[in-house]
Structure formats: structure tokens, C-alpha cells
Amino acid sequence: MRPNLSSRINFNPIWFLLFWTICSHNFAFGQLTSTTTPGVTTTTPGGTTTPGVTTTTPRASTPGETTTPFPRPWDSCYSDNSTCPPNFYCSDDRCECRDAIYKRKDYDLRSCQTIVSGSCEYDEECVKNSFCNTITKTCTCSPGSLPTPLGECRFDVGVTCDLESIERECNIYEGLYCIEGRCACADSSLVYELGAGCRAQAGALCGKILLSWEGFSPTYGGTDRVIVERPVKCGGGLICQLDEGDFTQKGICVENTP
């Protein structure tokens, strides 16, 4: 017969109480060191928690809230020419081309480009959609583009275009507009003349009758756009006879007689 276990161990209440106190203290200490507070994390790389080590994380931004200010446009300045790119100067907090007569600001290239008919040596100097003519040494519109009164080159009829483009790609100054992805006459009453654009015929309206959304320099939140009246020219052998006292510069195409 095996002896009873209780008879082999001399039970001492003092030792039991001491053992229970130590265990309770360790359990409470473990709970205390694993406690986290709002805005404080104890998670370390790898997903483990280091007792007693806390690091504060930045407050998370809520939807629609931004913590970084929108960057200023590249051509902004603070009345200090040193903040502008080469060949620019600061005017009214904007970097403008030093030679405003023969140069145009190119937002994509962030440079000043020579306008059509301006002197050049290399293609890279000329405005978009143009090249440096090796014979005349002047910037000339590339095939498929027509010059504008501003010295730019915009697309001719039939050229692929993007209606949503900030900068109108078709030559609105010659009656062209982007229709279904291609440059075409802005109105069915206009007739296209090779190398000249779309022209009004005899008896048709002419002058500033085309309305166009025009994009300007980028701003902090996007792009400014305004409605601009663009002129429609008369066809060959015709002139635009303006109505008397018509300050909107609209008229009728008539025969150009001496």
C-alpha cells in the first residue's frame, strides 16, 4: 500500500501564503507593462510588443483632410529674380519671359520658346509644333499646324486632338475646333481652305462670333478658364463688312469690290 501524499508533505500555511503573494505580484506587473494608452503604440517591427517602450505616432488624417500644403506653381516668385528659371524675370509674383515680344512661356518645358517668324538656330528653341527653318533661320509651323496671331502653332484640319486639353490644340483663330477627336471647322457654315483654315462664305456671319473655352496658366487648384470670342474670317475674295456701331465686331462677308 502506497503512503498518502499528504502524509509525506508537511503542509506549512506560511510558505503557501508567501508563494501566493509572489505569483499575484508578477501577474499584476505583467498587466501593467502591457497597457497601452490612446495615441501611443508599443508595437515594434515584426509585430512584437516591447514592454515599457512607447513611441508616439502622428495623428492619422481623416478623409478629405490634407496635412501637406499644395505646392506653388513652378513659375511663381517672390519679387526675386533668382527664384525664376534662366531667361525669366519676376513680375507680379510670376516668372515671365524677358523677351516677351519674340518669346512665349512653355509650361511643359518650363522655358521661353521663340515664336513663329522669330530668329533661331535649333529646333529646340522654337514654340511647340514648329521647327527652325534651315533656309530662313526662323521658327516655322510644322506640317499639320497653322500660325496664330500670338506666334504659336496650332493644329490644322484633320489632325488628332484632345477636347479636354487645357491648351486648345486646334487653331481656333482659323475657325478650327476639336470635334470627335479631330480638328474640324467649328461650324457647318464654314468652308475649309487649304493652308488657311475655315472661312465664312458670302452672306455668312463673320467677325468675333466663335465662343471658346480658353485655358490659362495653372493655379493652385487647377486651371483658370474663361469664354473668349474668336474671329471668323471670310473666304478668298471676300471681306467682313461690320455693322455700323457694332462694337462686338461682327458682320457679313461681302465681295471685295474696289
Summary of the structure (lengths in Angstrom):
residues: 258
radius of gyration: 38.2
end to end distance: 144.8
largest distance: 144.8
contacts: 638
relative contact order: 0.07
helix: 13%
strand: 36%
